[in-house]
Amino acid sequence: MDNALLIVAASEQDANLYYATRFWAPDPFIFTQIAGKKILVMSDLEVDRARAESRVDEVLSMSKLQAQARKKGAVSAGTAEVLDLLFKEHGVKQAAVPASFPVALADRLRELGYTLNIRKDPFFPERMVKSKEEVEAIREAIRLTEDAIKSAIAVIAQAEIKGEELWLRGRPLTSELIRKTLHLTLMGSDMLGRETIVAGGTQACDPHCIGNGTLRAHWPIVMDVFPVSMKSRYYADITRTVVKGKPSEKVKTMHRLVLEGQEIGFEMLKPGVNGKEVHQAILAHFEKNGFKTGEVDSRMQGFFHGTGHGLGLEIHEAPRVGGVNDILQAGHVVTVEPGLYYLDAGGIRIEDDVLITPTGCEVLSTSPRTLQLD
């Protein structure tokens, strides 16, 4: 039986480590939890800040522990030797580590006689159930993201139609310009957007294509915005699809069906429901209405991604609402983002963030889901 938890990483990249410590740092440090006690081992650069900011029980100095290890005969007083000293002091013989644990460090600890057991994600299962504080952080991130989307849609609405292209103030309106509008608006609210998707025309048929070049009139423009709050470190994830001009009848039907798919999700999501069943119900709704999913001319078309995913300290985290069996619980925050993609019409995706409540779900995002802009 594991008598310790162990993570050695940089909390800037490791959400599990930040969750455990609430301490944000760009360089790797040691976190261990022994008999319920949370301990950090920090460099001289970070030890004082960690004592002031982290939510742990004890913060120890790496340099002092290294000096102790040398006094005890350690030839190389590295991370493994410091952990050896700490674990012997607390009677630790085996520890649970994440799948991302450094291989060389794991090998050295095993050489020293410790058993390390890989714990699959989520390393902290309780991370999936959001506290009231976490839900409020996500709500705020959503609100600021919706402000940015509103600004971007306003720019698209101002565009002129020249032939098959959108122009603004005498120049082509591009994906890059709309993405810049989104990012600058987000930055003004201490939100950081990266790889934001602004994809029009057939580019939108590849759901993860970020988009480039001049945007097309009369075709859907997919904006998938998933920034992180630089204050709380929690994410929002919202997608809106708009058309400047006259959408085709197929596009209008696709948009209606995607909205209906979302509503199916909203109605089904509640504690005890299998996310896979929600996904299959939405897929069946599309198929029933003649929008099939499959490969056409070597390209996937239809609805070929998951309905949603968990949202929190990572943009994609457990649970999933898609092709795997994940049972939903009250306190989960997930996205609902059905989509339809066809090369002759473009892509339609609408995404909102929802909280699973004791009796159903609450849609946290509120921005309009209108397709056609005036």
C-alpha positions in Angstrom: 0.0 0.0 0.0 1.3 3.5 -1.0 2.3 5.5 2.1 3.1 8.6 0.2 2.2 10.6 -2.9 5.0 12.1 -4.9 5.2 14.7 -7.8 8.3 16.3 -9.1 7.5 18.8 -11.8 6.9 22.5 -12.5 3.4 23.6 -11.4 3.3 25.9 -14.4 2.9 22.8 -16.6 1.5 20.3 -14.2 -2.2 20.9 -13.2 -2.1 18.1 -10.5 0.8 19.8 -8.8 -0.8 23.2 -8.8 -4.1 21.7 -7.6 -2.2 20.1 -4.6 -0.2 23.1 -3.7 -1.9 26.2 -5.2 1.7 27.4 -5.9 2.6 28.5 -9.4 6.3 28.1 -10.4 8.1 27.7 -13.7 10.8 25.3 -12.4 10.4 21.7 -11.1 10.1 21.2 -7.3 9.3 18.4 -5.0 5.8 17.8 -3.6 5.1 14.8 -1.3 2.1 14.0 0.8 2.9 11.7 3.8 0.1 10.6 6.2 -2.0 13.5 5.0 0.7 16.0 5.5 1.7 18.1 2.4 5.4 18.9 2.1 7.2 21.0 -0.5 11.0 21.0 -1.0 12.0 24.3 -2.7 15.1 25.9 -4.0 16.5 29.0 -2.3 15.0 31.1 -5.1 11.5 30.0 -4.2 11.4 28.8 -0.6 10.2 32.1 0.9 7.6 32.7 -1.7 6.4 29.1 -1.3 6.0 29.6 2.4 4.0 32.7 1.9 1.8 31.6 -1.0 1.4 27.8 -1.1 -1.4 25.8 0.6 0.7 23.1 2.2 1.7 22.1 5.7 5.5 22.5 5.5 8.0 24.0 3.1 11.6 22.7 3.3 14.8 24.1 1.9 16.4 22.0 -0.9 19.9 23.3 -0.1 19.6 22.5 3.6 18.4 18.9 2.8 21.2 18.5 0.3 23.7 19.5 3.0 22.2 17.0 5.4 22.4 14.3 2.7 26.1 15.0 2.1 26.8 14.8 5.9 25.2 11.3 5.8 27.6 10.2 3.1 25.7 10.9 -0.1 28.2 11.4 -2.9 25.7 13.1 -5.2 23.1 15.0 -3.3 20.5 15.3 -6.0 16.7 15.1 -5.9 16.7 11.3 -5.3 19.1 11.6 -2.4 17.0 14.4 -0.8 13.9 12.3 -1.2 15.7 9.3 0.3 16.5 11.5 3.4 13.0 12.7 3.7 11.4 9.3 3.1 13.6 7.6 5.7 12.7 10.2 8.2 9.0 9.5 7.7 9.2 5.7 7.2 8.1 5.8 3.6 8.9 2.7 1.5 6.6 3.2 -1.5 4.9 6.1 -3.2 2.3 6.8 -5.9 3.5 8.9 -8.8 1.9 10.3 -11.9 2.4 8.7 -15.3 4.5 11.8 -16.3 7.0 11.2 -13.5 10.7 11.6 -14.7 12.0 8.2 -15.7 15.7 8.8 -14.6 14.5 9.9 -11.1 12.2 6.9 -10.9 15.1 4.6 -11.8 17.3 6.1 -9.1 14.6 5.9 -6.4 14.1 2.3 -7.2 17.9 1.7 -7.0 17.6 3.2 -3.5 15.0 0.6 -2.6 11.7 2.5 -3.1 8.6 1.1 -4.8 6.9 3.6 -7.1 3.4 2.9 -8.4 2.0 4.7 -11.4 -1.3 6.3 -10.7 -3.3 7.0 -13.9 -5.0 10.4 -14.4 -6.7 11.9 -12.7 -4.0 11.7 -10.1 -6.3 13.4 -7.7 -9.8 12.0 -8.5 -11.3 14.7 -6.4 -10.1 17.2 -8.9 -13.1 16.3 -11.2 -15.6 17.5 -8.6 -15.3 21.3 -8.5 -15.6 23.2 -5.2 -17.7 26.4 -5.0 -14.5 28.4 -5.3 -13.5 26.6 -8.4 -16.9 27.0 -10.0 -16.8 30.7 -9.4 -13.4 30.9 -11.0 -14.7 29.2 -14.1 -17.7 31.4 -14.2 -15.5 34.5 -14.2 -13.3 33.0 -16.9 -16.4 32.4 -19.0 -17.7 35.9 -18.5 -14.4 37.4 -19.7 -14.2 35.0 -22.6 -17.7 36.0 -23.7 -16.7 39.6 -23.6 -13.9 38.9 -26.0 -16.2 36.8 -28.4 -18.6 39.7 -28.4 -15.9 42.1 -29.5 -14.8 39.7 -32.3 -18.3 39.2 -33.5 -18.8 43.0 -33.6 -15.7 43.3 -35.9 -17.1 40.6 -38.2 -20.5 42.3 -38.3 -18.8 45.6 -39.5 -17.2 43.9 -42.5 -18.2 44.6 -46.0 -18.9 41.8 -48.5 -16.7 42.1 -51.7 -17.5 39.2 -54.0 -16.9 36.1 -51.9 -14.6 37.8 -49.3 -15.0 39.9 -46.2 -13.2 43.3 -46.1 -12.8 45.8 -43.3 -11.6 49.4 -43.7 -10.3 48.8 -47.2 -8.5 45.6 -46.4 -9.3 41.9 -46.4 -10.7 40.7 -43.0 -8.5 37.7 -41.9 -8.5 35.0 -39.3 -5.4 36.6 -38.0 -7.1 39.9 -37.3 -10.0 38.4 -35.5 -7.7 36.2 -33.4 -5.7 39.3 -32.5 -8.9 41.1 -31.5 -9.8 38.1 -29.3 -6.3 37.9 -27.7 -6.0 41.6 -27.0 -9.4 41.8 -25.4 -8.6 38.8 -23.3 -5.2 40.2 -22.2 -7.0 43.3 -21.0 -8.8 41.1 -18.5 -5.8 39.1 -17.4 -6.8 36.2 -19.6 -4.3 34.4 -21.9 -5.5 33.0 -25.2 -3.3 30.7 -27.3 -3.9 28.9 -30.6 -7.4 30.3 -30.6 -9.4 29.0 -33.5 -10.8 31.4 -36.1 -11.5 29.2 -39.1 -13.8 29.9 -42.1 -14.7 28.2 -45.3 -13.4 24.6 -45.6 -10.7 25.3 -43.0 -13.5 24.9 -40.4 -14.0 21.3 -41.5 -10.9 20.5 -39.6 -12.0 21.1 -36.0 -8.5 21.9 -34.7 -7.3 24.1 -37.7 -6.7 27.5 -36.1 -7.5 29.3 -39.5 -5.6 31.7 -41.6 -6.1 34.1 -44.4 -9.1 36.1 -45.7 -12.5 35.1 -44.3 -15.2 34.2 -46.7 -18.6 35.8 -47.0 -21.7 33.6 -46.7 -19.7 30.7 -45.1 -19.6 29.8 -41.5 -16.7 31.2 -39.3 -15.9 29.0 -36.3 -14.4 30.8 -33.3 -13.3 28.4 -30.6 -11.9 30.4 -27.6 -10.3 28.6 -24.7 -8.2 31.0 -22.6 -6.8 30.6 -19.1 -7.2 33.1 -16.3 -3.9 34.4 -15.1 -5.4 35.1 -11.7 -7.2 31.8 -10.9 -5.5 29.5 -13.5 -8.9 28.1 -14.5 -10.0 27.8 -18.1 -13.1 28.7 -20.1 -14.0 27.1 -23.4 -16.6 28.6 -25.7 -17.3 28.2 -29.4 -19.5 30.3 -31.6 -20.2 30.0 -35.3 -21.3 33.0 -37.3 -22.0 33.9 -41.0 -21.6 37.4 -42.5 -23.8 37.3 -45.5 -26.4 34.8 -46.6 -25.8 31.2 -45.3 -26.9 28.4 -47.5 -30.0 26.3 -46.6 -27.7 23.4 -45.7 -25.7 25.7 -43.3 -28.9 26.9 -41.7 -30.1 23.4 -41.2 -26.7 22.3 -39.8 -26.8 25.2 -37.3 -30.3 24.3 -36.2 -29.4 20.6 -35.7 -26.2 21.5 -33.7 -28.4 23.7 -31.4 -30.8 20.8 -31.0 -27.9 18.5 -30.3 -26.8 20.8 -27.5 -30.3 20.9 -26.1 -30.3 17.1 -26.1 -27.1 17.2 -24.1 -28.4 19.8 -21.7 -31.5 17.7 -21.0 -29.6 14.5 -20.5 -26.7 15.7 -18.4 -27.2 14.9 -14.7 -25.5 12.8 -12.0 -25.3 9.1 -12.8 -25.6 9.5 -16.6 -22.9 7.9 -18.8 -21.3 10.6 -21.0 -21.1 8.1 -23.8 -24.9 7.8 -23.9 -25.2 11.5 -24.3 -22.8 11.5 -27.2 -24.6 8.7 -28.9 -27.9 10.4 -28.6 -26.6 13.5 -30.3 -25.0 11.5 -33.0 -28.2 9.6 -33.6 -30.1 12.9 -33.9 -27.8 14.1 -36.6 -28.0 10.7 -38.5 -31.8 10.7 -38.2 -32.0 14.1 -39.9 -29.8 12.9 -42.8 -26.4 14.2 -41.6 -24.2 11.1 -41.5 -20.7 10.8 -40.2 -18.0 9.0 -42.1 -15.2 9.2 -44.6 -15.9 10.9 -47.9 -13.1 11.2 -50.5 -10.5 10.4 -47.8 -11.8 13.1 -45.4 -13.9 12.6 -42.3 -17.2 14.5 -42.5 -20.2 14.8 -40.2 -19.8 14.7 -36.4 -16.5 13.0 -35.7 -15.3 14.3 -32.3 -16.5 14.0 -28.8 -19.4 15.9 -27.4 -17.5 17.3 -24.6 -14.8 17.1 -21.9 -14.0 18.2 -18.4 -12.9 21.7 -17.8 -10.9 23.3 -15.0 -7.2 23.7 -14.4 -6.7 22.1 -17.8 -8.6 22.8 -21.0 -9.1 19.0 -21.5 -9.5 16.9 -18.3 -11.7 14.1 -17.0 -14.5 13.3 -17.4 -15.3 12.9 -21.1 -18.6 13.1 -22.9 -17.8 11.1 -25.9 -16.7 7.6 -26.9 -15.7 6.4 -23.4 -17.8 5.3 -20.5 -17.5 8.2 -17.9 -20.3 8.5 -15.3 -21.1 12.1 -14.4 -21.3 13.4 -10.9 -22.6 16.6 -9.3 -19.8 19.1 -9.4 -18.3 18.1 -12.7 -17.9 20.9 -15.2 -18.0 19.8 -18.8 -18.3 21.3 -22.3 -21.1 20.5 -24.7 -19.8 21.1 -28.2 -21.5 19.1 -30.9 -20.5 20.0 -34.5 -21.2 19.2 -38.1 -18.6 19.5 -40.9 -19.0 19.1 -44.6 -16.7 20.3 -47.3 -19.6 21.7 -49.4 -20.9 23.8 -46.5 -18.1 24.4 -44.0 -18.2 23.7 -40.3 -20.7 24.4 -37.5 -19.7 24.0 -33.9 -21.3 25.6 -30.8 -19.8 25.0 -27.4 -21.0 25.9 -23.9 -19.7 25.0 -20.5 -22.1 23.4 -18.0 -22.0 22.5 -14.3 -23.5 19.1 -13.3 -25.9 19.9 -10.4 -27.6 17.4 -8.0 -30.7 17.4 -10.3 -29.4 18.1 -13.8 -27.1 20.7 -15.2 -26.6 24.5 -15.3 -25.4 26.1 -18.4 -22.7 28.6 -17.3 -22.1 30.4 -20.6 -24.8 32.8 -21.8 -23.6 34.5 -25.0 -26.0 34.4 -28.0 -25.8 31.5 -30.4 -27.0 33.5 -33.4 -25.7 32.3 -36.8 -26.4 35.1 -39.2 -24.9 38.6 -38.6 -26.7 41.7 -39.8 
